Structure formats: structure tokens, C-alpha cells
Amino acid sequence: MTEIDIEKYRSKRGRSDMLGKSIVFTKPKEIGSFSLDGNRKFTNDRSQLSFFEDSSNLSKNMDLNDGYKQRFVKRDDNVKERLDNLSRWFISNLHKFHQPENDTDVKAIGKFPDFILWRGHMTKIMCTPYENQDGWTMAAQKFGSTIYISEIETAEARTQRLNQTEKQNLMMYWGVRFEKYMTRSDCVDRRNPKRSRLTPVDQNAVTVNTNEAFCSVMRTKLNTHDIIHSAEVDCCLQTGSDLDPPDNYVELKTSREFSARKQEDNFHRYKTKKWWAQSFLAGVPQITCGFRDDNGVIVRIHDYKTLDLPRMATCVPGGGWDANVTLVFLDEFFTEVKNAFKKSGDESIMIFSWKQGDDKIGIERFDGDSEHRFLPEWYVSTLRHMKFAS
């Protein structure tokens, strides 16, 4: 089949042409959420939502190495969940899709969207015009009028994952350990005097378990594309902030402290691209970064406004990345996915892949019982039984 040309998004002239293109991205609206517990068990609730720690309770010495050997439960990365947990959320909330979008019931969701996928899939795809390292492969499967997209681990990514050094594993732990320093499981209750102030968390008793997750399910539109996606949320501001999700969500990150201006420029030229994409797609307004030294100790904490990051990137000498280019590219990608199914038929499985250094996204078609078919049978059969197949 045909390929998607991305060379125009990589040249300076091509990127300048993108700046004037009209892109309408509707602010994401949270339509639901779910939790995954310490054993990766799904529950259709907000039980795993963490709350942003009050600054007065923050540990004065955030050593990100703490607990790595003693109190760390790591999720099994060999288990590929695909869209299983997001599918469980849809099954648990199918009754809400029977109602029209203009229903006065605030719980009404409306019709099924054009696309269903994880937020992380969109982040990888839209950053491709500026990516020079990590390739990706996405499988697309259509059921009814909806196209589902799920990532396939590339051979390069699998090799890299299986050959991680101990230092690399430790540095990955640093990120999730920072999240534990910055969050707590309980929140302030202004109506209850006993909970108007919270005691500091005993960090010596904290266990980091990466099976646990709280995921928001959001609906948005990118030009004509109606999208429902799910994003893992790090934490929420304490109650009393007078903000509703996702405006009260906070993304937590870590990065090495700058020792030279060039390092800060590179931070804005390369790293903040994905940070912005992640939070922008989910409507998260604040990114809190813990800057660490080479030993994994936090030396300072800085808050970034998500919407400020594109401007900061363009101020880098020589230029950084442009938000409009990434959104124009994502819009074209979704259009090409729709076109691919129009040409091949709804029963096909379409594989979209991009490799490091390529100027094109490859498209492959698979028919029949392909190994790339990823929607669970229990999900498909339930939708058919509930007459959601058309």
C-alpha cells in the first residue's frame, strides 16, 4: 500500500508552511476514569488517584535511590496489555453511550468516536517530525465505525528493554520514586477539622509499585477527528482548588540539573517536546519537574505551565520544535488511517510503522486471522450483543 510522506514536516520550508495551517484541537473533557491496583486488577473507580503533596510536608532530602532494593515492585514489562484495560472501561460504561451527546444527563457520553487509543500512542506519532531516535509500530483495527489503535513493540525497543543496564533501571526508578515523594493517597477535607491538615508521609515506609495506576478517559476532537483516549494521571491538586478534571491534574517529571546554558537549551529543544505533547493532549495544565544531580538527589523543583513550553522551545538559539507542526502531522496521520480502511475494507488489520531516519511511514495490510488483531474477543462479542457493531 501507499506510504505517508513525512519529509515535508522535517524540512525548514515544509515546517514553515505548517505554521499557517488551521488546526482546531478541542480541549479534552474527562468522560470517565479507572484504576489498576498493585496486582494490575482493573476497577471502574478513582481509588488509585493520588493527590499533590502540600509543599510544607515535602521531604527536605529527596533521595531518589531510596527503596530501590528494598521497597520496589516492578510491573512485568513482558505482559502486553494492548487496549485491554481501556476496553474494560468501555464495557463498564456502555450504558452511557446509548444517550445522545446533547442529553441533559451529565453522565451521557454520546456515540462511539472515530478513534480509540492511549494518549501515549498519539504522543509518539505527533512527535515523529522531530524524532531522531526511537521508531514505532502501530496496529489499527476497525470495529463498527470506530478505529482502534494499539502499539506493537518494535524489535529494536524489545532488544533495548531486555538489555537495560542496572544504572538505566535505577534511573527509570528515579522518576517513579519522585512521584511518591510528591504525592499522597489521602487529601485535605476542609469540612472535617481532623483532616484540614495532613501529617507528612513516612517516606521510609513507602513502597513503589508500578502496577498501580489511575487513568483518565478523555474525549477530544482534532479538526474532524473525534477521539477518545486514556492517559495515566500522576496526581491531582488537593480538594479546594475549585478546578475540575483535567484542570486540577499535575504531571510529574524529573530531569538532570543544568550546569551550562547549552544544557538548558537542549532541554527545551528536545525533552520538553514530549512533555508538552503528553500534557497538552490530556488537558493537564501543570508539569512539576524535580531537577536532580548525578547521584539521584533532587536539588530543586520547578513548575512549568504546559502552554508555555512551545514558546520556550522556539526561543532556543537555532530554533526548537513547533507545536502546530506536530498537530498538523497528527491530523494528517488520522486522515491517512481512515483512508487506508476505505481502500482495504473494515476487516483488515493495518500496520503503520516508522523507523529511525526514514522519511516515510510504512503501511502494511493483513487480512484474516492476523496475529496483529488485538481487540479482545470478549469485547467484540459484547459490543455485537449490545448492537454497537454499526
C-alpha positions as CSV (number, residue, x, y, z in Angstrom):
1,M,0.0,0.0,0.0
2,T,1.0,3.6,-0.1
3,E,3.2,5.3,2.4
4,I,2.8,8.5,4.4
5,D,5.5,11.1,3.4
6,I,6.9,13.0,6.4
7,E,9.8,14.6,4.6
8,K,7.8,17.9,4.3
9,Y,7.5,18.0,8.1
10,R,11.2,17.7,8.5
11,S,12.5,20.5,6.1
12,K,12.6,24.1,7.3
13,R,10.5,25.2,4.3
14,G,7.9,22.4,4.9
15,R,7.6,23.3,8.6
16,S,7.2,27.0,7.8
17,D,4.2,26.0,5.6
18,M,2.7,24.1,8.5
19,L,2.7,27.2,10.7
20,G,-0.2,28.8,8.8
21,K,-2.3,25.7,8.6
22,S,-5.5,25.8,10.6
23,I,-5.8,23.3,13.4
24,V,-8.7,23.0,15.8
25,F,-8.0,21.0,18.9
26,T,-10.9,20.8,21.3
27,K,-10.0,20.9,25.0
28,P,-10.1,17.4,26.4
29,K,-13.1,16.6,28.5
30,E,-12.9,13.8,31.1
31,I,-15.7,11.3,30.5
32,G,-14.6,8.7,33.0
33,S,-11.7,7.0,34.7
34,F,-10.4,3.7,36.1
35,S,-7.8,2.3,38.5
36,L,-5.3,-0.5,38.4
37,D,-4.3,-1.9,41.8
38,G,-1.0,-3.4,43.0
39,N,-1.8,-6.6,41.2
40,R,-2.8,-4.8,38.0
41,K,-6.5,-5.6,38.7
42,F,-9.0,-3.2,36.9
43,T,-11.6,-1.3,38.9
44,N,-14.1,1.2,37.4
45,D,-13.4,3.9,40.0
46,R,-10.9,6.5,41.2
47,S,-9.4,4.5,44.0
48,Q,-5.8,4.9,42.7
49,L,-5.9,8.7,42.3
50,S,-3.0,10.3,44.2
51,F,-3.0,13.9,45.5
52,F,-0.3,16.5,45.1
53,E,1.6,16.8,48.4
54,D,1.4,20.1,50.3
55,S,4.8,21.9,50.0
56,S,5.1,22.2,53.8
57,N,5.1,18.4,54.0
58,L,7.6,17.7,51.3
59,S,10.7,15.8,52.3
60,K,13.8,18.1,52.7
61,N,16.1,15.4,51.3
62,M,14.6,13.7,48.2
63,D,17.0,10.8,47.5
64,L,15.6,9.1,44.5
65,N,17.6,5.9,45.3
66,D,15.6,5.3,48.4
67,G,13.8,2.0,48.4
68,Y,15.1,0.7,45.1
69,K,16.5,-2.5,46.6
70,Q,14.0,-2.9,49.4
71,R,10.6,-1.5,48.5
72,F,10.1,-1.7,44.8
73,V,7.6,-3.8,42.9
74,K,8.1,-3.6,39.2
75,R,5.4,-4.2,36.7
76,D,6.1,-7.1,34.3
77,D,7.0,-5.4,31.0
78,N,6.7,-8.7,29.2
79,V,3.0,-8.6,29.6
80,K,1.5,-6.6,26.7
81,E,-2.0,-5.3,27.8
82,R,-2.7,-3.5,24.5
83,L,-6.1,-1.9,24.9
84,D,-7.5,-4.5,27.3
85,N,-8.0,-2.2,30.3
86,L,-9.4,0.7,28.2
87,S,-11.8,-2.0,26.7
88,R,-12.8,-2.9,30.2
89,W,-13.7,0.7,30.9
90,F,-15.9,0.8,27.7
91,I,-17.7,-2.4,28.7
92,S,-18.3,-1.0,32.2
93,N,-19.8,2.2,30.7
94,L,-21.6,1.1,27.6
95,H,-24.9,2.3,29.0
96,K,-23.7,5.9,28.8
97,F,-23.1,5.6,25.1
98,H,-26.8,4.9,24.4
99,Q,-27.5,8.6,25.2
100,P,-27.1,11.4,22.7
101,E,-24.3,14.0,23.3
102,N,-26.8,16.8,23.9
103,D,-28.6,14.8,26.7
104,T,-29.1,16.8,29.9
105,D,-27.7,13.9,31.9
106,V,-24.1,14.9,32.7
107,K,-23.0,11.3,32.5
108,A,-24.1,10.9,28.9
109,I,-21.1,10.3,26.6
110,G,-22.8,10.1,23.2
111,K,-21.9,8.0,20.2
112,F,-18.7,6.0,19.7
113,P,-15.8,8.1,18.4
114,D,-13.7,7.8,15.2
115,F,-10.6,6.6,17.2
116,I,-9.9,4.9,20.5
117,L,-6.3,4.7,21.7
118,W,-3.9,5.5,24.5
119,R,-2.6,9.0,24.9
120,G,1.0,7.7,24.6
121,H,0.3,6.4,21.1
122,M,-0.7,9.9,20.0
123,T,2.4,11.4,21.7
124,K,4.7,9.1,19.8
125,I,3.0,9.7,16.5
126,M,2.8,13.5,16.6
127,C,6.4,14.0,17.7
128,T,7.7,12.0,14.7
129,P,8.6,15.0,12.6
130,Y,11.2,16.0,15.3
131,E,12.2,12.4,16.4
132,N,15.7,11.2,15.5
133,Q,15.9,8.0,17.6
134,D,13.0,5.9,18.6
135,G,10.9,4.3,15.9
136,W,7.4,2.9,16.4
137,T,4.8,0.5,15.1
138,M,1.1,0.9,15.5
139,A,-1.7,-1.6,14.6
140,A,-5.1,-0.3,13.6
141,Q,-8.2,-2.4,13.8
142,K,-11.7,-1.3,12.9
143,F,-14.9,-2.4,14.5
144,G,-18.2,-0.7,13.7
145,S,-17.4,2.8,12.8
146,T,-14.5,3.1,15.2
147,I,-10.8,2.6,14.5
148,Y,-8.8,1.3,17.4
149,I,-5.0,1.9,17.5
150,S,-2.6,-0.1,19.6
151,E,1.2,-0.1,19.8
152,I,3.4,-3.1,18.8
153,E,6.8,-3.3,20.5
154,T,9.5,-3.0,17.8
155,A,12.4,-5.4,17.7
156,E,14.7,-2.5,18.5
157,A,12.7,-1.5,21.5
158,R,12.5,-5.1,22.8
159,T,16.3,-5.5,22.5
160,Q,16.8,-2.3,24.3
161,R,14.4,-3.2,27.1
162,L,15.9,-6.7,27.6
163,N,19.4,-5.3,27.7
164,Q,19.0,-2.4,30.1
165,T,21.9,-1.8,32.4
166,E,21.5,-1.7,36.2
167,K,22.2,2.1,36.0
168,Q,19.5,2.5,33.4
169,N,17.0,0.6,35.5
170,L,17.9,2.7,38.5
171,M,17.4,6.0,36.6
172,M,14.0,4.8,35.5
173,Y,13.2,4.1,39.1
174,W,14.2,7.7,40.0
175,G,11.2,9.0,38.1
176,V,8.6,6.9,39.9
177,R,10.3,7.5,43.2
178,F,9.9,11.2,42.7
179,E,6.2,10.7,42.1
180,K,5.9,9.1,45.5
181,Y,7.7,11.9,47.2
182,M,5.4,14.4,45.6
183,T,2.0,12.6,46.2
184,R,-0.1,11.0,48.9
185,S,-3.2,8.8,48.8
186,D,-5.3,11.0,51.1
187,C,-6.5,14.6,50.6
188,V,-7.5,17.5,52.7
189,D,-11.1,17.7,53.7
190,R,-12.0,21.3,54.6
191,R,-15.3,20.2,56.2
192,N,-13.6,17.8,58.6
193,P,-11.3,19.6,61.2
194,K,-9.4,16.3,61.8
195,R,-8.4,16.3,58.1
196,S,-7.9,20.0,57.5
197,R,-4.2,19.4,57.8
198,L,-2.4,16.2,56.8
199,T,0.6,14.7,58.5
200,P,3.7,14.1,56.4
201,V,4.0,10.7,54.7
202,D,6.6,8.4,56.3
203,Q,8.9,8.0,53.3
204,N,10.8,5.2,55.0
205,A,7.7,3.1,54.7
206,V,6.8,4.0,51.1
207,T,6.7,1.1,48.5
208,V,6.9,2.0,44.8
209,N,4.6,-0.4,42.9
210,T,4.5,0.4,39.1
211,N,1.5,-1.9,38.7
212,E,-0.7,0.8,40.3
213,A,-2.2,3.4,38.1
214,F,-5.0,5.9,37.8
215,C,-6.2,6.5,34.3
216,S,-8.4,9.3,33.0
217,V,-10.6,8.6,29.9
218,M,-11.0,11.8,27.8
219,R,-12.8,12.9,24.7
220,T,-11.5,15.5,22.3
221,K,-11.6,16.5,18.6
222,L,-8.7,17.2,16.3
223,N,-10.2,19.0,13.3
224,T,-12.8,16.5,12.1
225,H,-11.4,13.5,14.1
226,D,-13.5,12.5,17.1
227,I,-11.1,10.8,19.6
228,I,-11.4,9.0,22.9
229,H,-8.1,8.3,24.6
230,S,-6.9,7.3,28.0
231,A,-4.0,8.8,29.9
232,E,-2.3,7.7,33.2
233,V,-2.5,10.6,35.6
234,D,0.3,11.2,38.2
235,C,-1.8,13.3,40.7
236,C,-4.5,15.8,41.4
237,L,-4.4,19.0,43.3
238,Q,-5.8,18.9,46.8
239,T,-9.5,19.4,47.1
240,G,-10.5,23.1,47.5
241,S,-8.6,24.1,44.3
242,D,-12.0,24.9,42.7
243,L,-10.9,23.2,39.5
244,D,-12.4,20.1,37.7
245,P,-10.5,17.4,35.9
246,P,-8.3,17.7,33.9
247,D,-7.6,21.3,35.1
248,N,-6.6,20.0,38.5
249,Y,-4.3,17.3,37.3
250,V,-0.5,17.6,37.5
251,E,2.2,15.8,35.5
252,L,5.4,14.9,37.4
253,K,8.8,14.7,35.7
254,T,12.5,14.5,36.6
255,S,15.5,15.8,34.7
256,R,19.2,16.4,35.3
257,E,20.0,19.8,36.7
258,F,21.6,22.2,34.2
259,S,25.3,23.1,34.7
260,A,25.6,25.1,31.5
261,R,23.3,27.2,29.2
262,K,23.7,24.7,26.4
263,Q,22.1,22.0,28.5
264,E,19.1,24.2,29.3
265,D,18.7,24.9,25.5
266,N,18.9,21.2,24.7
267,F,16.3,20.6,27.4
268,H,13.8,22.9,25.7
269,R,14.9,21.7,22.2
270,Y,14.4,18.0,22.8
271,K,12.9,16.9,26.1
272,T,10.0,19.3,26.5
273,K,8.5,18.3,23.2
274,K,7.1,15.1,24.5
275,W,6.4,16.6,27.9
276,W,4.2,19.2,26.2
277,A,2.5,16.7,23.9
278,Q,1.6,14.4,26.8
279,S,0.1,17.1,28.9
280,F,-1.5,19.1,26.1
281,L,-3.3,16.0,24.7
282,A,-4.7,15.3,28.2
283,G,-5.5,18.9,29.1
284,V,-3.1,18.9,32.0
285,P,-2.1,22.5,32.7
286,Q,0.9,22.0,35.0
287,I,4.1,20.0,34.8
288,T,6.2,19.8,38.0
289,C,9.8,18.9,37.4
290,G,12.3,17.7,40.0
291,F,15.8,18.6,38.9
292,R,18.3,16.1,40.2
293,D,22.1,15.7,40.5
294,D,24.1,12.8,39.0
295,N,23.6,10.9,42.3
296,G,19.8,11.0,42.0
297,V,19.2,13.6,44.7
298,I,16.6,16.4,44.0
299,V,18.3,19.8,44.1
300,R,15.3,21.9,43.1
301,I,11.7,21.7,42.0
302,H,10.2,23.9,39.2
303,D,6.6,24.2,37.9
304,Y,6.0,24.7,34.2
305,K,2.8,25.7,32.5
306,T,2.1,23.3,29.7
307,L,1.0,26.0,27.3
308,D,4.3,27.9,27.9
309,L,6.6,25.1,26.7
310,P,6.1,25.7,22.9
311,R,7.1,29.4,23.2
312,M,10.1,28.5,25.3
313,A,11.2,25.9,22.7
314,T,11.0,28.5,19.9
315,C,13.3,30.8,21.8
316,V,16.1,28.4,21.8
317,P,19.0,29.5,19.6
318,G,18.7,27.8,16.2
319,G,15.0,27.0,16.9
320,G,13.4,24.1,18.6
321,W,10.1,22.3,17.9
322,D,6.8,23.8,16.8
323,A,3.5,22.7,18.3
324,N,1.5,23.4,15.2
325,V,3.7,21.2,13.1
326,T,3.1,18.2,15.4
327,L,-0.7,18.7,15.4
328,V,-0.9,19.1,11.6
329,F,1.1,15.9,11.3
330,L,-1.2,14.0,13.8
331,D,-4.2,15.3,11.9
332,E,-2.8,14.0,8.6
333,F,-2.0,10.7,10.2
334,F,-5.5,10.1,11.4
335,T,-6.8,11.1,7.9
336,E,-4.5,8.6,6.3
337,V,-5.6,5.8,8.7
338,K,-9.2,6.4,7.7
339,N,-8.3,6.4,4.0
340,A,-6.4,3.1,4.4
341,F,-9.5,1.4,5.7
342,K,-11.6,2.9,2.9
343,K,-9.3,1.2,0.4
344,S,-8.7,-2.1,2.2
345,G,-12.1,-2.7,3.9
346,D,-13.1,-2.8,7.5
347,E,-12.0,-6.4,8.2
348,S,-8.3,-5.7,7.5
349,I,-5.6,-5.0,10.1
350,M,-3.5,-2.1,9.1
351,I,0.1,-1.7,10.4
352,F,1.8,1.7,10.4
353,S,5.5,1.9,11.2
354,W,8.2,4.4,11.2
355,K,11.9,3.6,11.6
356,Q,14.7,5.9,12.7
357,G,16.0,8.0,9.8
358,D,13.1,7.2,7.5
359,D,11.2,10.0,5.6
360,K,8.1,7.8,5.2
361,I,5.7,5.9,7.4
362,G,5.2,2.4,6.0
363,I,1.7,0.9,5.7
364,E,1.0,-2.8,5.6
365,R,-2.3,-4.7,5.3
366,F,-3.1,-8.0,6.9
367,D,-6.3,-10.0,6.3
368,G,-7.9,-12.9,8.1
369,D,-6.8,-14.2,11.5
370,S,-3.7,-12.0,11.7
371,E,-1.5,-12.1,14.8
372,H,-1.8,-8.4,14.9
373,R,-5.6,-8.5,15.6
374,F,-5.7,-7.1,19.2
375,L,-9.3,-6.4,20.3
376,P,-10.3,-9.0,22.9
377,E,-13.0,-11.4,21.8
378,W,-15.0,-10.7,24.9
379,Y,-15.0,-7.0,24.0
380,V,-16.1,-7.6,20.4
381,S,-18.8,-10.1,21.3
382,T,-20.2,-7.8,24.0
383,L,-20.4,-4.9,21.5
384,R,-22.1,-7.1,19.0
385,H,-24.6,-8.3,21.6
386,M,-25.3,-4.7,22.6
387,K,-25.7,-3.7,18.9
388,F,-22.7,-1.4,18.9
389,A,-21.2,-3.0,15.7
390,S,-22.5,-0.4,13.3
